Amino acid sequence: MFSLNVPIPREVDRLSNELHPQLAAFDRIRDRHSLCLKRFGADDVNGPGGPTPEKERALAELRERLRPLLAGTDPFDVRLSEIDYFENPTTGTAPVVYLAVESDVLVRLHRRLCAAFDPIEGLEGDDYTPHVTLARGGDLADAEALAATEIDPIEWRVHALDIFDPDFREPAATLKL
């Protein structure tokens, strides 16, 4: 239904554009980049087995549940410094090429959210690998070659988190830190 995402700076799009000749070897190139902190389903808003709430009500309830969990979280730093890949992703086609994310605060915040909302098996909790997907599907050799590419690090300070609506592919709400 929703996800809580870290807003991505424009430098990520610029880097993706620079890498486009190498990304063209993959089946799908991500045109919109995201850094997912936590995914939420209907059960996260309405409890297990409850009816799926209307989207506006679900968004309002999710915001209210997130506020105390995010209280006291100061703006934090995020760094992207290398390209890596998932050889065998949990879902979808392989391989998945991504920008690796470095942020201890982000990982701790993810754990806090997983303590309040059940983690999605294979993607969250201990399996969480913060990343920004660039492309997926294709030859493993192309993923390995791309992972060997050196990039200039991208660093930014996170001041807010977005509740992302996948139906409209845009933020439905922003929560300031």
BAZA-345336 format. One record per residue: residue number from 1; residue in one letter; chain; x, y, z of N, C-alpha, C in turn. Coordinates in steps of 0.1 Angstrom, whole numbers. Example, Ala and Ser with C-alpha at 12.3 -4.5 7.8 and 13.67 -1.06 7.14 Angstrom:
<recs>
resi_resn_chain_n.X_n.Y_n.Z_ca.X_ca.Y_ca.Z_c.X_c.Y_c.Z
1_A_A_132_-57_78_123_-45_78_132_-33_78
2_S_A_128_-22_71_137_-11_71_129_0_79
</recs>
This chain:
<recs>
resi_resn_chain_n.X_n.Y_n.Z_ca.X_ca.Y_ca.Z_c.X_c.Y_c.Z
1_M_A_8_-12_0_0_0_0_9_13_0
2_F_A_18_14_10_27_26_10_41_21_14
3_S_A_50_30_12_64_28_17_69_41_23
4_L_A_78_40_32_85_52_37_98_53_31
5_N_A_100_64_23_112_65_15_121_77_19
6_V_A_133_76_17_143_88_18_143_95_5
7_P_A_140_108_5_141_116_-7_156_115_-13
8_I_A_156_114_-26_169_112_-33_173_126_-40
9_P_A_186_129_-38_190_142_-45_192_140_-60
10_R_A_191_151_-67_192_151_-82_205_145_-87
11_E_A_216_145_-79_229_139_-83_227_124_-86
12_V_A_218_118_-80_216_103_-83_211_102_-98
13_D_A_202_111_-102_197_110_-116_208_114_-126
14_R_A_216_123_-122_228_127_-130_237_115_-132
15_L_A_240_108_-121_249_97_-121_243_86_-130
16_S_A_230_83_-128_223_73_-136_224_77_-151
17_N_A_223_89_-154_224_93_-168_238_91_-174
18_E_A_248_94_-166_262_92_-170_265_77_-172
19_L_A_258_69_-164_260_54_-165_251_47_-175
20_H_A_243_55_-182_233_50_-191_239_40_-202
21_P_A_250_44_-208_256_34_-218_258_20_-212
22_Q_A_262_20_-199_265_7_-193_252_0_-188
23_L_A_242_9_-184_229_4_-179_221_-2_-191
24_A_A_223_3_-203_215_-1_-215_216_-17_-217
25_A_A_226_-23_-212_227_-38_-213_217_-45_-205
26_F_A_210_-39_-196_200_-45_-187_186_-45_-193
27_D_A_178_-54_-188_164_-55_-193_156_-43_-189
28_R_A_157_-38_-177_150_-26_-172_159_-17_-165
29_I_A_158_-4_-169_166_7_-163_156_14_-154
30_R_A_159_17_-142_150_24_-133_150_39_-137
31_D_A_138_44_-140_137_58_-144_135_67_-132
32_R_A_129_62_-122_127_70_-109_134_62_-98
33_H_A_143_70_-91_151_63_-81_145_65_-67
34_S_A_147_55_-59_141_56_-45_150_49_-36
35_L_A_149_53_-23_156_46_-12_145_43_-2
36_C_A_141_30_-2_130_26_6_135_23_20
37_L_A_129_29_30_132_26_44_124_15_50
38_K_A_111_15_46_102_4_52_89_4_43
39_R_A_84_-8_40_72_-10_33_60_-13_43
40_F_A_48_-8_39_37_-10_47_25_-16_39
41_G_A_18_-25_45_6_-31_39_-7_-27_47
42_A_A_-18_-32_42_-30_-29_49_-30_-34_64
43_D_A_-24_-45_67_-23_-50_80_-16_-40_89
44_D_A_-6_-33_84_2_-23_92_-7_-11_96
45_V_A_-18_-9_89_-26_2_92_-38_-2_100
46_N_A_-44_-14_96_-57_-18_102_-56_-30_111
47_G_A_-44_-36_112_-42_-48_120_-45_-61_111
48_P_A_-39_-72_115_-41_-84_107_-55_-89_106
49_G_A_-59_-92_94_-72_-97_91_-83_-86_90
50_G_A_-80_-74_93_-90_-63_92_-92_-59_78
51_P_A_-103_-52_76_-106_-48_62_-96_-38_57
52_T_A_-94_-38_44_-85_-28_38_-91_-14_39
53_P_A_-84_-5_46_-90_8_48_-89_17_35
54_E_A_-98_26_34_-98_36_23_-84_42_23
55_K_A_-79_45_12_-65_50_11_-62_63_19
56_E_A_-71_72_19_-69_85_26_-69_82_41
57_R_A_-78_74_46_-78_70_60_-66_62_64
58_A_A_-61_53_55_-50_45_58_-37_54_59
59_L_A_-36_64_50_-25_73_50_-25_81_63
60_A_A_-37_86_68_-38_94_80_-34_85_92
61_E_A_-38_73_92_-35_64_103_-20_60_103
62_L_A_-15_58_92_0_55_91_8_67_96
63_R_A_4_79_92_12_91_96_11_91_111
64_E_A_0_89_117_-1_90_132_7_79_139
65_R_A_7_67_133_16_56_139_31_59_137
66_L_A_34_66_127_48_69_124_54_80_133
67_R_A_46_90_136_50_102_143_58_98_156
68_P_A_53_90_165_61_87_177_73_79_174
69_L_A_73_71_164_85_63_160_96_71_155
70_L_A_92_82_148_102_91_143_106_103_152
71_A_A_98_105_163_101_115_172_115_114_178
72_G_A_122_125_178_136_125_183_146_121_173
73_T_A_142_117_161_152_114_150_156_127_144
74_D_A_169_130_146_175_142_140_178_140_125
75_P_A_179_151_117_184_149_104_197_141_104
76_F_A_198_133_94_210_124_93_216_123_79
77_D_A_229_118_79_236_118_66_235_104_60
78_V_A_235_105_46_235_93_38_246_95_28
79_R_A_252_83_24_263_84_15_262_72_5
80_L_A_263_75_-8_263_65_-18_278_65_-24
81_S_A_285_54_-23_299_55_-27_303_44_-37
82_E_A_294_34_-40_298_24_-49_286_17_-55
83_I_A_289_11_-66_279_3_-73_281_-12_-69
84_D_A_270_-18_-67_270_-32_-63_258_-39_-70
85_Y_A_256_-52_-67_245_-59_-73_240_-71_-65
86_F_A_227_-74_-66_222_-86_-60_222_-97_-72
87_E_A_229_-107_-69_230_-118_-79_216_-126_-79
88_N_A_211_-128_-68_198_-135_-66_188_-127_-58
89_P_A_182_-117_-63_173_-108_-55_161_-117_-50
90_T_A_155_-112_-39_143_-118_-33_131_-119_-43
91_T_A_129_-108_-51_118_-108_-60_124_-102_-74
92_G_A_117_-105_-84_120_-100_-97_132_-106_-104
93_T_A_135_-101_-116_146_-106_-124_159_-102_-118
94_A_A_169_-111_-122_183_-109_-117_192_-106_-129
95_P_A_203_-100_-126_207_-94_-114_201_-80_-112
96_V_A_202_-74_-100_198_-61_-97_210_-53_-94
97_V_A_213_-42_-102_224_-33_-100_219_-21_-92
98_Y_A_227_-18_-82_223_-7_-74_234_2_-68
99_L_A_231_13_-63_240_22_-56_239_18_-41
100_A_A_250_14_-35_251_10_-21_250_22_-12
101_V_A_241_21_-2_239_32_8_246_29_21
102_E_A_253_40_25_259_39_38_253_49_48
103_S_A_247_44_59_241_53_69_237_44_81
104_D_A_245_45_92_241_37_104_228_42_109
105_V_A_225_55_109_213_60_114_201_54_106
106_L_A_202_53_93_192_48_85_189_33_89
107_V_A_199_26_91_197_11_94_191_10_108
108_R_A_195_19_118_189_18_131_174_22_130
109_L_A_171_32_122_157_37_120_149_25_114
110_H_A_155_18_104_148_7_98_145_-3_109
111_R_A_154_-7_117_152_-17_128_141_-12_137
112_R_A_141_1_141_130_6_150_116_4_143
113_L_A_115_7_130_103_6_123_99_-9_122
114_C_A_108_-18_120_105_-32_119_101_-38_133
115_A_A_105_-31_144_100_-36_157_85_-32_159
116_A_A_81_-21_152_67_-17_153_58_-23_142
117_F_A_64_-25_130_56_-31_119_64_-43_114
118_D_A_57_-54_112_64_-66_108_72_-64_96
119_P_A_85_-69_96_93_-68_84_89_-78_73
120_I_A_91_-74_61_88_-83_50_99_-92_48
121_E_A_96_-105_49_106_-116_49_114_-115_36
122_G_A_128_-116_38_137_-116_26_141_-102_22
123_L_A_133_-91_26_136_-78_22_140_-68_33
124_E_A_134_-71_45_135_-62_56_141_-69_68
125_G_A_142_-62_79_148_-67_91_163_-70_89
126_D_A_167_-82_93_181_-86_91_185_-87_76
127_D_A_175_-88_67_178_-89_53_179_-76_46
128_Y_A_176_-65_53_176_-51_47_190_-47_42
129_T_A_190_-44_30_202_-38_24_198_-25_18
130_P_A_201_-13_25_197_-1_19_204_2_6
131_H_A_196_6_-5_202_7_-18_193_15_-27
132_V_A_198_20_-38_191_27_-48_192_19_-61
133_T_A_182_13_-66_182_4_-77_185_13_-90
134_L_A_194_8_-98_197_14_-111_190_6_-123
135_A_A_192_-7_-122_187_-15_-133_186_-30_-129
136_R_A_179_-38_-137_177_-52_-133_175_-60_-146
137_G_A_178_-73_-144_177_-83_-155_188_-81_-165
138_G_A_193_-93_-171_204_-93_-180_215_-102_-176
139_D_A_227_-100_-180_238_-108_-178_245_-105_-165
140_L_A_249_-115_-157_257_-113_-145_270_-106_-148
141_A_A_276_-109_-160_289_-103_-163_288_-88_-165
142_D_A_276_-83_-170_274_-69_-171_273_-62_-157
143_A_A_266_-69_-148_265_-64_-134_279_-64_-127
144_E_A_287_-74_-129_300_-74_-123_309_-63_-129
145_A_A_308_-60_-142_315_-50_-148_311_-36_-143
146_L_A_298_-34_-141_293_-21_-136_297_-19_-122
147_A_A_297_-30_-114_301_-29_-100_316_-26_-98
148_A_A_324_-28_-109_338_-25_-108_340_-10_-112
149_T_A_330_-3_-116_331_11_-120_332_20_-108
150_E_A_342_28_-107_343_38_-96_335_50_-99
151_I_A_328_54_-88_320_66_-89_324_76_-78
152_D_A_321_89_-81_323_99_-70_312_98_-60
153_P_A_315_97_-47_304_96_-37_294_107_-38
154_I_A_282_104_-35_271_113_-34_267_113_-19
155_E_A_267_125_-13_264_126_1_253_137_3
156_W_A_244_134_12_234_144_15_228_142_29
157_R_A_222_152_34_216_152_47_201_150_46
158_V_A_195_141_53_181_138_52_173_146_63
159_H_A_164_154_59_156_163_68_142_159_69
160_A_A_138_149_60_124_145_60_123_131_53
161_L_A_112_124_55_109_112_49_96_113_42
162_D_A_95_106_31_82_106_23_75_93_24
163_I_A_62_94_27_53_82_25_49_82_11
164_F_A_54_71_4_52_70_-10_40_62_-14
165_D_A_32_67_-24_21_60_-29_24_53_-42
166_P_A_25_40_-42_29_33_-55_19_34_-66
167_D_A_6_37_-63_-4_38_-73_-1_50_-82
168_F_A_2_61_-75_5_74_-82_20_76_-85
169_R_A_28_68_-79_43_69_-80_48_83_-76
170_E_A_43_87_-64_47_100_-59_45_100_-44
171_P_A_51_109_-37_49_110_-23_35_115_-19
172_A_A_29_107_-10_15_111_-5_16_120_7
173_A_A_27_120_14_29_128_26_44_129_29
174_T_A_47_139_36_61_141_40_62_143_55
175_L_A_71_136_61_73_137_76_86_143_79
176_K_A_86_155_84_99_162_87_105_156_100
177_L_A_119_156_99_126_151_111_130_162_120
</recs>
